[in-house]
């Protein structure tokens, strides 16, 4: 759920990313539809400036989306989410 992780960073933690889990049973058919939207690889994924203040400091450091994808897809992250790596 890459988009949800990006949303958590941009929202400065206001919206939480969750682990996607699906239950399947023998009684009904389950269908999943995937849709992706992503910024350019050079775009910086960081908390929105409007959501950062002295009362609510940035919870995540910024990172280019391309680098974010490398962490997300190529590293085993040792049971950590890419969100934990970017957390300040």
C-alpha positions in Angstrom: 0.0 0.0 0.0 2.5 2.5 -1.2 0.0 5.3 -1.6 -1.0 5.0 2.0 2.6 5.3 3.2 3.0 8.4 1.1 -0.2 9.8 2.5 1.0 9.2 6.0 4.2 11.2 5.3 2.5 14.1 3.5 -0.2 14.3 6.2 2.6 14.4 8.9 1.1 11.3 10.5 -2.5 12.5 10.6 -3.6 9.7 8.3 -2.1 6.3 9.2 -0.9 3.6 6.8 -2.1 0.1 7.7 -1.0 -3.3 6.7 -3.4 -4.6 4.0 -5.0 -7.9 5.0 -7.7 -9.7 3.2 -9.8 -12.7 4.3 -11.0 -15.2 1.8 -13.6 -17.9 2.2 -15.2 -20.6 0.2 -18.6 -18.9 0.1 -17.9 -15.9 -1.9 -15.5 -14.6 -4.6 -13.1 -11.8 -3.6 -12.0 -9.3 -6.2 -9.3 -6.7 -5.7 -8.7 -3.7 -8.0 -5.4 -2.0 -7.9 -5.0 1.6 -8.9 -1.8 3.6 -8.6 -1.0 7.2 -8.7 2.5 8.4 -7.9 4.6 11.6 -8.2 7.6 11.9 -10.5 10.8 10.1 -9.3 12.4 13.5 -8.6 9.5 14.8 -6.5 10.2 15.1 -2.8 7.9 13.2 -0.5 7.7 15.2 2.8 5.2 16.5 5.3 3.0 19.3 3.7 4.3 22.7 5.0 0.7 23.6 6.0 0.7 20.7 8.5 4.1 21.5 10.1 4.3 24.0 13.0 6.0 24.5 16.3 3.1 22.6 17.9 3.2 19.9 15.3 6.8 19.5 14.1 7.7 17.4 11.0 7.4 13.7 11.9 9.2 12.5 8.7 12.2 13.7 6.7 11.8 14.4 3.1 13.1 12.0 0.4 12.9 11.9 -3.4 10.1 9.5 -4.5 12.7 7.5 -6.5 14.8 6.9 -3.4 11.6 6.1 -1.5 10.8 3.4 -4.1 14.3 1.9 -3.8 13.9 1.6 0.0 10.3 0.2 -0.4 11.0 -2.3 -3.2 14.7 -3.4 -3.0 15.5 -3.6 0.7 14.4 -6.1 3.2 14.1 -3.3 5.8 14.7 -5.9 8.6 11.0 -6.0 9.5 10.8 -2.2 9.5 8.6 -0.1 7.3 10.1 2.6 5.1 8.0 4.9 7.4 10.2 4.0 10.4 13.3 4.8 8.3 12.0 8.3 7.5 10.6 9.1 10.9 12.4 12.0 12.6 
